[in-house]
């Protein structure tokens, strides 16, 4: 009984407007930032490195290059602080592989 209650609460917290994306895809993530009582949206655009977990605890890692330095950020997929996720382009097969630079 207790397990069913937890599953139902988790199910009510899942977002339904998330586009399907995977590693190697480019996404725009709009994050709500609250500073001094004011709310704004901050854009983080980059390549998805990984999706980890499932359900409410699912996260994804996005990497971008900022001023010549690689920056990675982990986002909880179903977090209320994420306003929007825009999927920018579709890749499949060899194009979906993440390239490493040596």
N, C-alpha and C positions, 0 to 999 in steps of 0.2 A: 504494500500500500504506500509506504513512504517513498519508495523508488519511483512509483508512478507519479506522485505529486511533484517530485523534483524534475522529472522529464517534462511534465506539463508546464511548469514554471519556466524551464529552459526554452521550451518551444515557443512560449509567448514572447521571449526576448529576442528571437532570431529575426534578422532583417530579411525582407523578401525582395527588395529592389536592387540586389547586388548582381552586376553582370558576371558572366562566367569568364574567368581568366586563369592563367597558369604561369609557370616559370617561363621567362623569356618575353612575356608580353609587356608593352609599355602602357602605364596607367597614370592618370591624374587623380590624386587623392586630396580632397578638400577637408581640412581638419579645423574644427571649431577651437579657437583660442580665446580665452577670457583673460583680459588684463585690465586692472583697475576698474572692474565692474562693467567694462565694455566687451562686447563679443565681436570677433571678426573671423573670416575664413582665410586660412593659409594654404596655399597650393604646394604640394610636394609631387613633382613629376619625375618618374624614373622607371626602371626596368624591374619587374617582379623577379626576385631571386628564388623565393620559396614560399609555399603555403604549408603551414604546419598545424596539425591537430584537426579537430572537428567540433561541430556543435557550437555552443556559446564561446568556448575557449579557442576557437580557430584564429590563427594569426597569419599575417603575410609580411614578407620582408621586401622593401623597395630600395633600390640603390640608384643614386644619381651622382653626377660629377658636378661639384660646385667649386668654382675658382681653381680647377685643376686637382681637386682633392675629392676622392670617393667618399660619399656619405651614405650609410645604410640606416634605415629606420624600420622598426618593427611596429606594425599596426594591428590591434585587435579588430578582426573583421566585423563583428557585430556591435562595436562600441558606439554609444550615442555621440561621442565626440567627433566621429567621422560623418561629415555631412553628405558627401557624394564621392563615388568612385566612377571615373570615366575610363572606359576601355578605349585605347587609341587605335590599335591596329591588330589585325589577326595574323598569327603566324602558326605554321604547322610543319611537321616533318623536320628537316635539317635546319630550317630557319628558326625553329623554336629552341634550338640548343643555345645555351649560354656560352658565349665565347670568352676565353681567358686570354689575357695579354701577359706575356712573359717578359 
